[in-house]
C-alpha cells in the first residue's frame, strides 16, 4: 500500500506514481447477528494497493480480515463505501481477481490436470489448449508427473500447489489469499512461502494476503497493514524495506526484520489485548 507524498512538488527525475490497482474507500460492513441486532464488522476502512505490490493484512482474530477479501473478490458487497479495481467499481465476482482459500478448493473427483485446466475450460478455451496451459503451470509449481493423480493422493503442500496453479493460470491482476498455508506443518509452510514469492515475481500480480502470522507477513510483503479490533479499520501501515529477492528462512535473521517485528507487534498487540478482553468479559 504505497502512497504518494502529496507535497505537490514535481521532480523531473522521479517517475510518476501509478494509479492504485485496488482502492478500498470508506468501506463498512454490517451483519445481522443471530439475536437480531446489527453488528458492524468493518467501519471506514481505506486501503490502496499498487500494481505488483504484495500487501499483508493482519489483525486480531475475528476483526474482519477475511470479510475484506470477500468484498474485494465480489463475493459480498459493502454496506457502505466502495471498492475499485483499475478505477472501476467491483460489481459481483470479478475476473480480475483470483482467490486462494484457507481450505483446499479442489474438485476431489477430478485429476490434478483436470483441476488446473478447469478455469480455462470454463472461460471457453478448448480442452487441448486448457490442458497445455495446465501442464505448464503444473511444471511451474513443481508437480510435473502428478497430472493423473487425484487430490486425495497428494500431501497438503502438493494440494496447495494445485490451488496456486488453479488460480494463477487465469492470470489474475489481484491475487487474494486467506491464510493459505495455515494448515501446513512449519517446514512445508516455509517451502510454500518461498514458492509463492518465486511465482509472484514471475507473474507480477498484486497480492493481498490475510494472515495471523506476523513473521510470515513481514517475510513476504512490501506493506503490512494492521487492522483494529472490530469494528475494524486500518490502524497503521508499515513499509517492509527488506531487499528482494527474499528467502523466508534466512530473512528472519536480518536485524531490520527484527526491528520491524518489534514495531509491528507493538502496534498489533494493543488490538489483540482489546479483542481478548472483549471475548473474556462478554456476557
Helices and strands as residue ranges (DSSP letters): E 22-32, E 38-49, E 54-58, H 65-73, E 80-85, E 88-89, E 97-100, H 112-122, H 127-140, G 151-153, H 156-168, E 174-178, H 186-203, E 206-210, H 214-220, E 223-227, E 234-239, H 248-251, H 255-281
